[in-house]
Amino acid sequence: MERNGCFSIERMEIIQPWARAGDLSSQAFTMHLRAGMEGIISKHFGTEIIDELFDRYCKKHGEFIGLLESKCNEGNQLFIVLKRI
């Protein structure tokens, strides 16, 4: 990135995105997801489905939390902040 001269790397770190997901209840996890995704989903599918969609998601999250937690430690992500020069 720095060699092409268009960007400089301001910050770089390896993160484990699911490391703290186990600390959240199904309800809290669903609320976080809804806060970020409700607008996008509403534009595509309408507002009528939103409550039922996230209620179903919360129930499914509760059913499969054990699977999610077992996969949490399998991967990392690289977080990079770039600044355009």
PDB file with SEQRES, HELIX, SHEET and CRYST1 records, atoms N, CA, C and O in Angstrom:
SEQRES   1 A   85  MET GLU ARG ASN GLY CYS PHE SER ILE GLU ARG MET GLU          
SEQRES   2 A   85  ILE ILE GLN PRO TRP ALA ARG ALA GLY ASP LEU SER SER          
SEQRES   3 A   85  GLN ALA PHE THR MET HIS LEU ARG ALA GLY MET GLU GLY          
SEQRES   4 A   85  ILE ILE SER LYS HIS PHE GLY THR GLU ILE ILE ASP GLU          
SEQRES   5 A   85  LEU PHE ASP ARG TYR CYS LYS LYS HIS GLY GLU PHE ILE          
SEQRES   6 A   85  GLY LEU LEU GLU SER LYS CYS ASN GLU GLY ASN GLN LEU          
SEQRES   7 A   85  PHE ILE VAL LEU LYS ARG ILE                                  
HELIX    1 AA1 ALA A   21  ASP A   23  5                                   3    
HELIX    2 AA2 SER A   26  PHE A   45  1                                  20    
HELIX    3 AA3 THR A   47  ILE A   49  5                                   3    
HELIX    4 AA4 ILE A   50  LYS A   71  1                                  22    
HELIX    5 AA5 CYS A   72  GLU A   74  5                                   3    
SHEET    1 AA1 2 PHE A   7  ILE A  15  0                                        
SHEET    2 AA1 2 GLN A  77  ARG A  84 -1                                        
CRYST1    1.000    1.000    1.000  90.00  90.00  90.00 P 1           1          
ATOM      1  N   MET A   1       0.822  -1.196   0.000  1.00  0.00           N  
ATOM      2  CA  MET A   1       0.000   0.000   0.000  1.00  0.00           C  
ATOM      3  C   MET A   1       0.862   1.255   0.000  1.00  0.00           C  
ATOM      4  O   MET A   1       0.596   2.212  -0.727  1.00  0.00           O  
ATOM      5  N   GLU A   2       1.880   1.232   0.813  1.00  0.00           N  
ATOM      6  CA  GLU A   2       2.724   2.422   0.884  1.00  0.00           C  
ATOM      7  C   GLU A   2       3.568   2.596  -0.383  1.00  0.00           C  
ATOM      8  O   GLU A   2       3.880   3.723  -0.767  1.00  0.00           O  
ATOM      9  N   ARG A   3       3.938   1.483  -1.035  1.00  0.00           N  
ATOM     10  CA  ARG A   3       4.773   1.574  -2.236  1.00  0.00           C  
ATOM     11  C   ARG A   3       4.066   2.259  -3.393  1.00  0.00           C  
ATOM     12  O   ARG A   3       4.717   2.939  -4.186  1.00  0.00           O  
ATOM     13  N   ASN A   4       2.735   2.100  -3.515  1.00  0.00           N  
ATOM     14  CA  ASN A   4       2.056   2.717  -4.652  1.00  0.00           C  
ATOM     15  C   ASN A   4       1.900   4.224  -4.474  1.00  0.00           C  
ATOM     16  O   ASN A   4       1.558   4.923  -5.428  1.00  0.00           O  
ATOM     17  N   GLY A   5       2.142   4.731  -3.274  1.00  0.00           N  
ATOM     18  CA  GLY A   5       2.155   6.169  -3.042  1.00  0.00           C  
ATOM     19  C   GLY A   5       0.798   6.819  -2.848  1.00  0.00           C  
ATOM     20  O   GLY A   5       0.725   8.034  -2.661  1.00  0.00           O  
ATOM     21  N   CYS A   6      -0.281   6.044  -2.886  1.00  0.00           N  
ATOM     22  CA  CYS A   6      -1.620   6.621  -2.732  1.00  0.00           C  
ATOM     23  C   CYS A   6      -2.098   6.626  -1.277  1.00  0.00           C  
ATOM     24  O   CYS A   6      -2.942   7.440  -0.902  1.00  0.00           O  
ATOM     25  N   PHE A   7      -1.563   5.723  -0.468  1.00  0.00           N  
ATOM     26  CA  PHE A   7      -2.012   5.587   0.910  1.00  0.00           C  
ATOM     27  C   PHE A   7      -0.824   5.447   1.847  1.00  0.00           C  
ATOM     28  O   PHE A   7       0.258   5.009   1.456  1.00  0.00           O  
ATOM     29  N   SER A   8      -1.055   5.828   3.081  1.00  0.00           N  
ATOM     30  CA  SER A   8      -0.103   5.503   4.144  1.00  0.00           C  
ATOM     31  C   SER A   8      -0.863   4.676   5.174  1.00  0.00           C  
ATOM     32  O   SER A   8      -2.061   4.877   5.371  1.00  0.00           O  
ATOM     33  N   ILE A   9      -0.177   3.751   5.826  1.00  0.00           N  
ATOM     34  CA  ILE A   9      -0.796   2.913   6.843  1.00  0.00           C  
ATOM     35  C   ILE A   9      -0.700   3.636   8.180  1.00  0.00           C  
ATOM     36  O   ILE A   9       0.391   3.854   8.707  1.00  0.00           O  
ATOM     37  N   GLU A  10      -1.848   4.000   8.714  1.00  0.00           N  
ATOM     38  CA  GLU A  10      -1.911   4.726   9.974  1.00  0.00           C  
ATOM     39  C   GLU A  10      -1.924   3.783  11.175  1.00  0.00           C  
ATOM     40  O   GLU A  10      -1.376   4.092  12.233  1.00  0.00           O  
ATOM     41  N   ARG A  11      -2.559   2.632  10.990  1.00  0.00           N  
ATOM     42  CA  ARG A  11      -2.673   1.674  12.090  1.00  0.00           C  
ATOM     43  C   ARG A  11      -2.914   0.281  11.507  1.00  0.00           C  
ATOM     44  O   ARG A  11      -3.629   0.130  10.517  1.00  0.00           O  
ATOM     45  N   MET A  12      -2.316  -0.725  12.127  1.00  0.00           N  
ATOM     46  CA  MET A  12      -2.523  -2.098  11.693  1.00  0.00           C  
ATOM     47  C   MET A  12      -2.464  -3.007  12.908  1.00  0.00           C  
ATOM     48  O   MET A  12      -1.547  -2.908  13.723  1.00  0.00           O  
ATOM     49  N   GLU A  13      -3.450  -3.899  13.029  1.00  0.00           N  
ATOM     50  CA  GLU A  13      -3.445  -4.855  14.128  1.00  0.00           C  
ATOM     51  C   GLU A  13      -4.248  -6.093  13.751  1.00  0.00           C  
ATOM     52  O   GLU A  13      -5.138  -6.039  12.902  1.00  0.00           O  
ATOM     53  N   ILE A  14      -3.922  -7.190  14.386  1.00  0.00           N  
ATOM     54  CA  ILE A  14      -4.660  -8.433  14.210  1.00  0.00           C  
ATOM     55  C   ILE A  14      -5.706  -8.492  15.308  1.00  0.00           C  
ATOM     56  O   ILE A  14      -5.402  -8.303  16.485  1.00  0.00           O  
ATOM     57  N   ILE A  15      -6.947  -8.758  14.907  1.00  0.00           N  
ATOM     58  CA  ILE A  15      -8.033  -8.812  15.886  1.00  0.00           C  
ATOM     59  C   ILE A  15      -8.754 -10.146  15.786  1.00  0.00           C  
ATOM     60  O   ILE A  15      -8.709 -10.819  14.756  1.00  0.00           O  
ATOM     61  N   GLN A  16      -9.411 -10.513  16.857  1.00  0.00           N  
ATOM     62  CA  GLN A  16     -10.289 -11.673  16.894  1.00  0.00           C  
ATOM     63  C   GLN A  16     -11.707 -11.135  17.042  1.00  0.00           C  
ATOM     64  O   GLN A  16     -12.131 -10.817  18.153  1.00  0.00           O  
ATOM     65  N   PRO A  17     -12.444 -11.030  15.940  1.00  0.00           N  
ATOM     66  CA  PRO A  17     -13.739 -10.350  15.970  1.00  0.00           C  
ATOM     67  C   PRO A  17     -14.781 -11.003  16.860  1.00  0.00           C  
ATOM     68  O   PRO A  17     -15.685 -10.318  17.339  1.00  0.00           O  
ATOM     69  N   TRP A  18     -14.685 -12.305  17.096  1.00  0.00           N  
ATOM     70  CA  TRP A  18     -15.697 -12.988  17.903  1.00  0.00           C  
ATOM     71  C   TRP A  18     -15.258 -13.199  19.340  1.00  0.00           C  
ATOM     72  O   TRP A  18     -15.967 -13.846  20.111  1.00  0.00           O  
ATOM     73  N   ALA A  19     -14.102 -12.664  19.715  1.00  0.00           N  
ATOM     74  CA  ALA A  19     -13.564 -12.945  21.043  1.00  0.00           C  
ATOM     75  C   ALA A  19     -14.527 -12.537  22.156  1.00  0.00           C  
ATOM     76  O   ALA A  19     -14.608 -13.219  23.178  1.00  0.00           O  
ATOM     77  N   ARG A  20     -15.247 -11.450  21.977  1.00  0.00           N  
ATOM     78  CA  ARG A  20     -16.160 -10.990  23.035  1.00  0.00           C  
ATOM     79  C   ARG A  20     -17.618 -11.281  22.722  1.00  0.00           C  
ATOM     80  O   ARG A  20     -18.501 -10.889  23.486  1.00  0.00           O  
ATOM     81  N   ALA A  21     -17.888 -11.962  21.611  1.00  0.00           N  
ATOM     82  CA  ALA A  21     -19.276 -12.249  21.241  1.00  0.00           C  
ATOM     83  C   ALA A  21     -19.964 -13.131  22.280  1.00  0.00           C  
ATOM     84  O   ALA A  21     -21.172 -13.012  22.486  1.00  0.00           O  
ATOM     85  N   GLY A  22     -19.220 -14.003  22.928  1.00  0.00           N  
ATOM     86  CA  GLY A  22     -19.797 -14.879  23.936  1.00  0.00           C  
ATOM     87  C   GLY A  22     -20.285 -14.138  25.164  1.00  0.00           C  
ATOM     88  O   GLY A  22     -21.083 -14.669  25.936  1.00  0.00           O  
ATOM     89  N   ASP A  23     -19.810 -12.905  25.352  1.00  0.00           N  
ATOM     90  CA  ASP A  23     -20.229 -12.104  26.496  1.00  0.00           C  
ATOM     91  C   ASP A  23     -21.634 -11.538  26.322  1.00  0.00           C  
ATOM     92  O   ASP A  23     -22.250 -11.104  27.295  1.00  0.00           O  
ATOM     93  N   LEU A  24     -22.144 -11.537  25.095  1.00  0.00           N  
ATOM     94  CA  LEU A  24     -23.442 -10.954  24.810  1.00  0.00           C  
ATOM     95  C   LEU A  24     -24.531 -12.019  24.839  1.00  0.00           C  
ATOM     96  O   LEU A  24     -24.329 -13.139  24.368  1.00  0.00           O  
ATOM     97  N   SER A  25     -25.677 -11.665  25.391  1.00  0.00           N  
ATOM     98  CA  SER A  25     -26.827 -12.561  25.328  1.00  0.00           C  
ATOM     99  C   SER A  25     -27.366 -12.546  23.900  1.00  0.00           C  
ATOM    100  O   SER A  25     -26.999 -11.686  23.098  1.00  0.00           O  
ATOM    101  N   SER A  26     -28.227 -13.490  23.593  1.00  0.00           N  
ATOM    102  CA  SER A  26     -28.838 -13.530  22.253  1.00  0.00           C  
ATOM    103  C   SER A  26     -29.591 -12.241  21.976  1.00  0.00           C  
ATOM    104  O   SER A  26     -29.544 -11.714  20.864  1.00  0.00           O  
ATOM    105  N   GLN A  27     -30.281 -11.736  22.977  1.00  0.00           N  
ATOM    106  CA  GLN A  27     -31.046 -10.499  22.812  1.00  0.00           C  
ATOM    107  C   GLN A  27     -30.126  -9.316  22.526  1.00  0.00           C  
ATOM    108  O   GLN A  27     -30.400  -8.522  21.627  1.00  0.00           O  
ATOM    109  N   ALA A  28     -29.040  -9.194  23.283  1.00  0.00           N  
ATOM    110  CA  ALA A  28     -28.107  -8.084  23.080  1.00  0.00           C  
ATOM    111  C   ALA A  28     -27.414  -8.185  21.729  1.00  0.00           C  
ATOM    112  O   ALA A  28     -27.243  -7.179  21.040  1.00  0.00           O  
ATOM    113  N   PHE A  29     -27.014  -9.396  21.346  1.00  0.00           N  
ATOM    114  CA  PHE A  29     -26.366  -9.601  20.057  1.00  0.00           C  
ATOM    115  C   PHE A  29     -27.310  -9.202  18.923  1.00  0.00           C  
ATOM    116  O   PHE A  29     -26.900  -8.551  17.962  1.00  0.00           O  
ATOM    117  N   THR A  30     -28.575  -9.599  19.044  1.00  0.00           N  
ATOM    118  CA  THR A  30     -29.583  -9.259  18.033  1.00  0.00           C  
ATOM    119  C   THR A  30     -29.804  -7.756  17.963  1.00  0.00           C  
ATOM    120  O   THR A  30     -29.962  -7.207  16.873  1.00  0.00           O  
ATOM    121  N   MET A  31     -29.818  -7.089  19.094  1.00  0.00           N  
ATOM    122  CA  MET A  31     -30.010  -5.630  19.104  1.00  0.00           C  
ATOM    123  C   MET A  31     -28.854  -4.920  18.403  1.00  0.00           C  
ATOM    124  O   MET A  31     -29.072  -3.948  17.680  1.00  0.00           O  
ATOM    125  N   HIS A  32     -27.624  -5.401  18.611  1.00  0.00           N  
ATOM    126  CA  HIS A  32     -26.469  -4.812  17.935  1.00  0.00           C  
ATOM    127  C   HIS A  32     -26.569  -5.010  16.431  1.00  0.00           C  
ATOM    128  O   HIS A  32     -26.313  -4.086  15.659  1.00  0.00           O  
ATOM    129  N   LEU A  33     -26.940  -6.209  16.017  1.00  0.00           N  
ATOM    130  CA  LEU A  33     -27.091  -6.498  14.597  1.00  0.00           C  
ATOM    131  C   LEU A  33     -28.213  -5.655  13.993  1.00  0.00           C  
ATOM    132  O   LEU A  33     -28.067  -5.121  12.894  1.00  0.00           O  
ATOM    133  N   ARG A  34     -29.309  -5.540  14.694  1.00  0.00           N  
ATOM    134  CA  ARG A  34     -30.447  -4.767  14.197  1.00  0.00           C  
ATOM    135  C   ARG A  34     -30.088  -3.291  14.036  1.00  0.00           C  
ATOM    136  O   ARG A  34     -30.495  -2.648  13.069  1.00  0.00           O  
ATOM    137  N   ALA A  35     -29.331  -2.768  14.979  1.00  0.00           N  
ATOM    138  CA  ALA A  35     -28.941  -1.355  14.899  1.00  0.00           C  
ATOM    139  C   ALA A  35     -28.150  -1.066  13.620  1.00  0.00           C  
ATOM    140  O   ALA A  35     -28.290   0.002  13.025  1.00  0.00           O  
ATOM    141  N   GLY A  36     -27.336  -2.006  13.211  1.00  0.00           N  
ATOM    142  CA  GLY A  36     -26.522  -1.790  12.023  1.00  0.00           C  
ATOM    143  C   GLY A  36     -27.193  -2.170  10.720  1.00  0.00           C  
ATOM    144  O   GLY A  36     -26.861  -1.613   9.673  1.00  0.00           O  
ATOM    145  N   MET A  37     -28.131  -3.107  10.759  1.00  0.00           N  
ATOM    146  CA  MET A  37     -28.670  -3.666   9.523  1.00  0.00           C  
ATOM    147  C   MET A  37     -30.115  -3.298   9.209  1.00  0.00           C  
ATOM    148  O   MET A  37     -30.562  -3.500   8.080  1.00  0.00           O  
ATOM    149  N   GLU A  38     -30.846  -2.771  10.162  1.00  0.00           N  
ATOM    150  CA  GLU A  38     -32.278  -2.531   9.964  1.00  0.00           C  
ATOM    151  C   GLU A  38     -32.559  -1.614   8.778  1.00  0.00           C  
ATOM    152  O   GLU A  38     -33.475  -1.879   8.000  1.00  0.00           O  
ATOM    153  N   GLY A  39     -31.799  -0.560   8.632  1.00  0.00           N  
ATOM    154  CA  GLY A  39     -32.030   0.375   7.530  1.00  0.00           C  
ATOM    155  C   GLY A  39     -31.836  -0.261   6.169  1.00  0.00           C  
ATOM    156  O   GLY A  39     -32.624  -0.029   5.251  1.00  0.00           O  
ATOM    157  N   ILE A  40     -30.794  -1.058   6.036  1.00  0.00           N  
ATOM    158  CA  ILE A  40     -30.502  -1.713   4.756  1.00  0.00           C  
ATOM    159  C   ILE A  40     -31.588  -2.734   4.422  1.00  0.00           C  
ATOM    160  O   ILE A  40     -32.077  -2.781   3.293  1.00  0.00           O  
ATOM    161  N   ILE A  41     -31.959  -3.546   5.402  1.00  0.00           N  
ATOM    162  CA  ILE A  41     -32.980  -4.570   5.175  1.00  0.00           C  
ATOM    163  C   ILE A  41     -34.330  -3.922   4.868  1.00  0.00           C  
ATOM    164  O   ILE A  41     -35.059  -4.394   3.995  1.00  0.00           O  
ATOM    165  N   SER A  42     -34.665  -2.854   5.575  1.00  0.00           N  
ATOM    166  CA  SER A  42     -35.935  -2.164   5.348  1.00  0.00           C  
ATOM    167  C   SER A  42     -36.042  -1.624   3.927  1.00  0.00           C  
ATOM    168  O   SER A  42     -37.106  -1.700   3.312  1.00  0.00           O  
ATOM    169  N   LYS A  43     -34.958  -1.084   3.409  1.00  0.00           N  
ATOM    170  CA  LYS A  43     -34.985  -0.534   2.049  1.00  0.00           C  
ATOM    171  C   LYS A  43     -35.230  -1.625   1.007  1.00  0.00           C  
ATOM    172  O   LYS A  43     -35.892  -1.388  -0.004  1.00  0.00           O  
ATOM    173  N   HIS A  44     -34.701  -2.806   1.253  1.00  0.00           N  
ATOM    174  CA  HIS A  44     -34.840  -3.892   0.284  1.00  0.00           C  
ATOM    175  C   HIS A  44     -36.148  -4.660   0.422  1.00  0.00           C  
ATOM    176  O   HIS A  44     -36.748  -5.044  -0.582  1.00  0.00           O  
ATOM    177  N   PHE A  45     -36.601  -4.890   1.667  1.00  0.00           N  
ATOM    178  CA  PHE A  45     -37.733  -5.777   1.884  1.00  0.00           C  
ATOM    179  C   PHE A  45     -38.940  -5.111   2.545  1.00  0.00           C  
ATOM    180  O   PHE A  45     -39.993  -5.735   2.676  1.00  0.00           O  
ATOM    181  N   GLY A  46     -38.800  -3.859   2.958  1.00  0.00           N  
ATOM    182  CA  GLY A  46     -39.892  -3.163   3.622  1.00  0.00           C  
ATOM    183  C   GLY A  46     -39.805  -3.287   5.137  1.00  0.00           C  
ATOM    184  O   GLY A  46     -39.117  -4.158   5.669  1.00  0.00           O  
ATOM    185  N   THR A  47     -40.510  -2.402   5.812  1.00  0.00           N  
ATOM    186  CA  THR A  47     -40.443  -2.347   7.274  1.00  0.00           C  
ATOM    187  C   THR A  47     -41.365  -3.360   7.952  1.00  0.00           C  
ATOM    188  O   THR A  47     -41.239  -3.611   9.151  1.00  0.00           O  
ATOM    189  N   GLU A  48     -42.292  -3.941   7.186  1.00  0.00           N  
ATOM    190  CA  GLU A  48     -43.267  -4.845   7.781  1.00  0.00           C  
ATOM    191  C   GLU A  48     -42.633  -6.104   8.355  1.00  0.00           C  
ATOM    192  O   GLU A  48     -43.166  -6.686   9.299  1.00  0.00           O  
ATOM    193  N   ILE A  49     -41.509  -6.529   7.803  1.00  0.00           N  
ATOM    194  CA  ILE A  49     -40.912  -7.803   8.219  1.00  0.00           C  
ATOM    195  C   ILE A  49     -39.877  -7.669   9.334  1.00  0.00           C  
ATOM    196  O   ILE A  49     -39.425  -8.676   9.879  1.00  0.00           O  
ATOM    197  N   ILE A  50     -39.503  -6.461   9.673  1.00  0.00           N  
ATOM    198  CA  ILE A  50     -38.356  -6.230  10.552  1.00  0.00           C  
ATOM    199  C   ILE A  50     -38.502  -6.888  11.922  1.00  0.00           C  
ATOM    200  O   ILE A  50     -37.602  -7.608  12.354  1.00  0.00           O  
ATOM    201  N   ASP A  51     -39.608  -6.656  12.604  1.00  0.00           N  
ATOM    202  CA  ASP A  51     -39.774  -7.215  13.951  1.00  0.00           C  
ATOM    203  C   ASP A  51     -39.725  -8.740  13.939  1.00  0.00           C  
ATOM    204  O   ASP A  51     -39.037  -9.352  14.756  1.00  0.00           O  
ATOM    205  N   GLU A  52     -40.460  -9.352  13.008  1.00  0.00           N  
ATOM    206  CA  GLU A  52     -40.469 -10.815  12.939  1.00  0.00           C  
ATOM    207  C   GLU A  52     -39.094 -11.363  12.559  1.00  0.00           C  
ATOM    208  O   GLU A  52     -38.657 -12.377  13.104  1.00  0.00           O  
ATOM    209  N   LEU A  53     -38.417 -10.700  11.632  1.00  0.00           N  
ATOM    210  CA  LEU A  53     -37.092 -11.142  11.208  1.00  0.00           C  
ATOM    211  C   LEU A  53     -36.118 -11.196  12.378  1.00  0.00           C  
ATOM    212  O   LEU A  53     -35.440 -12.205  12.574  1.00  0.00           O  
ATOM    213  N   PHE A  54     -36.044 -10.131  13.147  1.00  0.00           N  
ATOM    214  CA  PHE A  54     -35.093 -10.091  14.247  1.00  0.00           C  
ATOM    215  C   PHE A  54     -35.537 -10.938  15.444  1.00  0.00           C  
ATOM    216  O   PHE A  54     -34.696 -11.407  16.210  1.00  0.00           O  
ATOM    217  N   ASP A  55     -36.845 -11.139  15.613  1.00  0.00           N  
ATOM    218  CA  ASP A  55     -37.309 -12.086  16.636  1.00  0.00           C  
ATOM    219  C   ASP A  55     -36.856 -13.500  16.282  1.00  0.00           C  
ATOM    220  O   ASP A  55     -36.379 -14.242  17.141  1.00  0.00           O  
ATOM    221  N   ARG A  56     -37.009 -13.863  15.010  1.00  0.00           N  
ATOM    222  CA  ARG A  56     -36.570 -15.193  14.562  1.00  0.00           C  
ATOM    223  C   ARG A  56     -35.054 -15.331  14.677  1.00  0.00           C  
ATOM    224  O   ARG A  56     -34.545 -16.376  15.082  1.00  0.00           O  
ATOM    225  N   TYR A  57     -34.344 -14.273  14.319  1.00  0.00           N  
ATOM    226  CA  TYR A  57     -32.883 -14.311  14.418  1.00  0.00           C  
ATOM    227  C   TYR A  57     -32.448 -14.538  15.863  1.00  0.00           C  
ATOM    228  O   TYR A  57     -31.545 -15.332  16.124  1.00  0.00           O  
ATOM    229  N   CYS A  58     -33.081 -13.853  16.788  1.00  0.00           N  
ATOM    230  CA  CYS A  58     -32.735 -13.986  18.204  1.00  0.00           C  
ATOM    231  C   CYS A  58     -32.949 -15.421  18.672  1.00  0.00           C  
ATOM    232  O   CYS A  58     -32.118 -15.964  19.400  1.00  0.00           O  
ATOM    233  N   LYS A  59     -34.052 -16.037  18.263  1.00  0.00           N  
ATOM    234  CA  LYS A  59     -34.318 -17.426  18.647  1.00  0.00           C  
ATOM    235  C   LYS A  59     -33.273 -18.362  18.051  1.00  0.00           C  
ATOM    236  O   LYS A  59     -32.772 -19.248  18.744  1.00  0.00           O  
ATOM    237  N   LYS A  60     -32.939 -18.180  16.783  1.00  0.00           N  
ATOM    238  CA  LYS A  60     -31.935 -19.027  16.127  1.00  0.00           C  
ATOM    239  C   LYS A  60     -30.561 -18.830  16.756  1.00  0.00           C  
ATOM    240  O   LYS A  60     -29.807 -19.789  16.926  1.00  0.00           O  
ATOM    241  N   HIS A  61     -30.242 -17.608  17.095  1.00  0.00           N  
ATOM    242  CA  HIS A  61     -28.961 -17.328  17.740  1.00  0.00           C  
ATOM    243  C   HIS A  61     -28.870 -18.084  19.059  1.00  0.00           C  
ATOM    244  O   HIS A  61     -27.835 -18.665  19.384  1.00  0.00           O  
ATOM    245  N   GLY A  62     -29.957 -18.071  19.809  1.00  0.00           N  
ATOM    246  CA  GLY A  62     -29.985 -18.799  21.070  1.00  0.00           C  
ATOM    247  C   GLY A  62     -29.818 -20.301  20.889  1.00  0.00           C  
ATOM    248  O   GLY A  62     -29.182 -20.962  21.711  1.00  0.00           O  
ATOM    249  N   GLU A  63     -30.391 -20.845  19.810  1.00  0.00           N  
ATOM    250  CA  GLU A  63     -30.294 -22.281  19.540  1.00  0.00           C  
ATOM    251  C   GLU A  63     -28.875 -22.691  19.145  1.00  0.00           C  
ATOM    252  O   GLU A  63     -28.416 -23.778  19.497  1.00  0.00           O  
ATOM    253  N   PHE A  64     -28.191 -21.821  18.420  1.00  0.00           N  
ATOM    254  CA  PHE A  64     -26.907 -22.194  17.848  1.00  0.00           C  
ATOM    255  C   PHE A  64     -25.704 -21.508  18.482  1.00  0.00           C  
ATOM    256  O   PHE A  64     -24.613 -21.543  17.912  1.00  0.00           O  
ATOM    257  N   ILE A  65     -25.874 -20.887  19.643  1.00  0.00           N  
ATOM    258  CA  ILE A  65     -24.779 -20.164  20.278  1.00  0.00           C  
ATOM    259  C   ILE A  65     -23.598 -21.083  20.584  1.00  0.00           C  
ATOM    260  O   ILE A  65     -22.450 -20.645  20.519  1.00  0.00           O  
ATOM    261  N   GLY A  66     -23.854 -22.331  20.913  1.00  0.00           N  
ATOM    262  CA  GLY A  66     -22.778 -23.272  21.185  1.00  0.00           C  
ATOM    263  C   GLY A  66     -21.885 -23.479  19.970  1.00  0.00           C  
ATOM    264  O   GLY A  66     -20.662 -23.528  20.099  1.00  0.00           O  
ATOM    265  N   LEU A  67     -22.484 -23.601  18.800  1.00  0.00           N  
ATOM    266  CA  LEU A  67     -21.712 -23.730  17.558  1.00  0.00           C  
ATOM    267  C   LEU A  67     -20.909 -22.476  17.277  1.00  0.00           C  
ATOM    268  O   LEU A  67     -19.748 -22.549  16.875  1.00  0.00           O  
ATOM    269  N   LEU A  68     -21.524 -21.333  17.489  1.00  0.00           N  
ATOM    270  CA  LEU A  68     -20.835 -20.065  17.236  1.00  0.00           C  
ATOM    271  C   LEU A  68     -19.628 -19.908  18.153  1.00  0.00           C  
ATOM    272  O   LEU A  68     -18.552 -19.503  17.713  1.00  0.00           O  
ATOM    273  N   GLU A  69     -19.813 -20.228  19.424  1.00  0.00           N  
ATOM    274  CA  GLU A  69     -18.718 -20.079  20.381  1.00  0.00           C  
ATOM    275  C   GLU A  69     -17.571 -21.036  20.090  1.00  0.00           C  
ATOM    276  O   GLU A  69     -16.409 -20.690  20.302  1.00  0.00           O  
ATOM    277  N   SER A  70     -17.881 -22.230  19.608  1.00  0.00           N  
ATOM    278  CA  SER A  70     -16.814 -23.193  19.318  1.00  0.00           C  
ATOM    279  C   SER A  70     -15.980 -22.766  18.119  1.00  0.00           C  
ATOM    280  O   SER A  70     -14.826 -23.178  18.001  1.00  0.00           O  
ATOM    281  N   LYS A  71     -16.527 -21.959  17.234  1.00  0.00           N  
ATOM    282  CA  LYS A  71     -15.803 -21.508  16.045  1.00  0.00           C  
ATOM    283  C   LYS A  71     -15.091 -20.170  16.260  1.00  0.00           C  
ATOM    284  O   LYS A  71     -14.360 -19.715  15.381  1.00  0.00           O  
ATOM    285  N   CYS A  72     -15.293 -19.549  17.396  1.00  0.00           N  
ATOM    286  CA  CYS A  72     -14.762 -18.209  17.649  1.00  0.00           C  
ATOM    287  C   CYS A  72     -13.243 -18.123  17.580  1.00  0.00           C  
ATOM    288  O   CYS A  72     -12.705 -17.114  17.125  1.00  0.00           O  
ATOM    289  N   ASN A  73     -12.564 -19.132  18.012  1.00  0.00           N  
ATOM    290  CA  ASN A  73     -11.110 -19.062  18.102  1.00  0.00           C  
ATOM    291  C   ASN A  73     -10.396 -19.563  16.856  1.00  0.00           C  
ATOM    292  O   ASN A  73      -9.176 -19.723  16.872  1.00  0.00           O  
ATOM    293  N   GLU A  74     -11.128 -19.815  15.781  1.00  0.00           N  
ATOM    294  CA  GLU A  74     -10.531 -20.388  14.583  1.00  0.00           C  
ATOM    295  C   GLU A  74      -9.946 -19.361  13.627  1.00  0.00           C  
ATOM    296  O   GLU A  74      -9.190 -19.743  12.733  1.00  0.00           O  
ATOM    297  N   GLY A  75     -10.249 -18.110  13.766  1.00  0.00           N  
ATOM    298  CA  GLY A  75      -9.751 -17.159  12.793  1.00  0.00           C  
ATOM    299  C   GLY A  75      -9.505 -15.780  13.360  1.00  0.00           C  
ATOM    300  O   GLY A  75     -10.006 -15.421  14.426  1.00  0.00           O  
ATOM    301  N   ASN A  76      -8.737 -15.033  12.635  1.00  0.00           N  
ATOM    302  CA  ASN A  76      -8.433 -13.653  12.978  1.00  0.00           C  
ATOM    303  C   ASN A  76      -8.713 -12.775  11.765  1.00  0.00           C  
ATOM    304  O   ASN A  76      -8.891 -13.263  10.649  1.00  0.00           O  
ATOM    305  N   GLN A  77      -8.747 -11.496  12.006  1.00  0.00           N  
ATOM    306  CA  GLN A  77      -8.872 -10.529  10.930  1.00  0.00           C  
ATOM    307  C   GLN A  77      -7.769  -9.518  11.070  1.00  0.00           C  
ATOM    308  O   GLN A  77      -7.290  -9.243  12.170  1.00  0.00           O  
ATOM    309  N   LEU A  78      -7.371  -8.967   9.951  1.00  0.00           N  
ATOM    310  CA  LEU A  78      -6.373  -7.895   9.954  1.00  0.00           C  
ATOM    311  C   LEU A  78      -7.113  -6.575   9.808  1.00  0.00           C  
ATOM    312  O   LEU A  78      -7.828  -6.355   8.831  1.00  0.00           O  
ATOM    313  N   PHE A  79      -6.936  -5.708  10.780  1.00  0.00           N  
ATOM    314  CA  PHE A  79      -7.575  -4.397  10.788  1.00  0.00           C  
ATOM    315  C   PHE A  79      -6.532  -3.366  10.384  1.00  0.00           C  
ATOM    316  O   PHE A  79      -5.487  -3.243  11.024  1.00  0.00           O  
ATOM    317  N   ILE A  80      -6.824  -2.621   9.312  1.00  0.00           N  
ATOM    318  CA  ILE A  80      -5.865  -1.630   8.806  1.00  0.00           C  
ATOM    319  C   ILE A  80      -6.588  -0.306   8.597  1.00  0.00           C  
ATOM    320  O   ILE A  80      -7.659  -0.260   7.992  1.00  0.00           O  
ATOM    321  N   VAL A  81      -5.995   0.763   9.101  1.00  0.00           N  
ATOM    322  CA  VAL A  81      -6.505   2.109   8.852  1.00  0.00           C  
ATOM    323  C   VAL A  81      -5.558   2.768   7.851  1.00  0.00           C  
ATOM    324  O   VAL A  81      -4.363   2.927   8.103  1.00  0.00           O  
ATOM    325  N   LEU A  82      -6.132   3.146   6.706  1.00  0.00           N  
ATOM    326  CA  LEU A  82      -5.342   3.797   5.660  1.00  0.00           C  
ATOM    327  C   LEU A  82      -5.678   5.268   5.588  1.00  0.00           C  
ATOM    328  O   LEU A  82      -6.798   5.678   5.894  1.00  0.00           O  
ATOM    329  N   LYS A  83      -4.713   6.053   5.188  1.00  0.00           N  
ATOM    330  CA  LYS A  83      -4.915   7.483   4.982  1.00  0.00           C  
ATOM    331  C   LYS A  83      -4.517   7.798   3.554  1.00  0.00           C  
ATOM    332  O   LYS A  83      -3.400   7.509   3.127  1.00  0.00           O  
ATOM    333  N   ARG A  84      -5.449   8.396   2.821  1.00  0.00           N  
ATOM    334  CA  ARG A  84      -5.161   8.769   1.442  1.00  0.00           C  
ATOM    335  C   ARG A  84      -4.182   9.928   1.408  1.00  0.00           C  
ATOM    336  O   ARG A  84      -4.362  10.924   2.109  1.00  0.00           O  
ATOM    337  N   ILE A  85      -3.145   9.795   0.590  1.00  0.00           N  
ATOM    338  CA  ILE A  85      -2.111  10.841   0.500  1.00  0.00           C  
ATOM    339  C   ILE A  85      -2.492  11.822  -0.594  1.00  0.00           C  
ATOM    340  O   ILE A  85      -1.764  12.783  -0.842  1.00  0.00           O  
TER     341      ILE A  85                                                      
END                                                                             
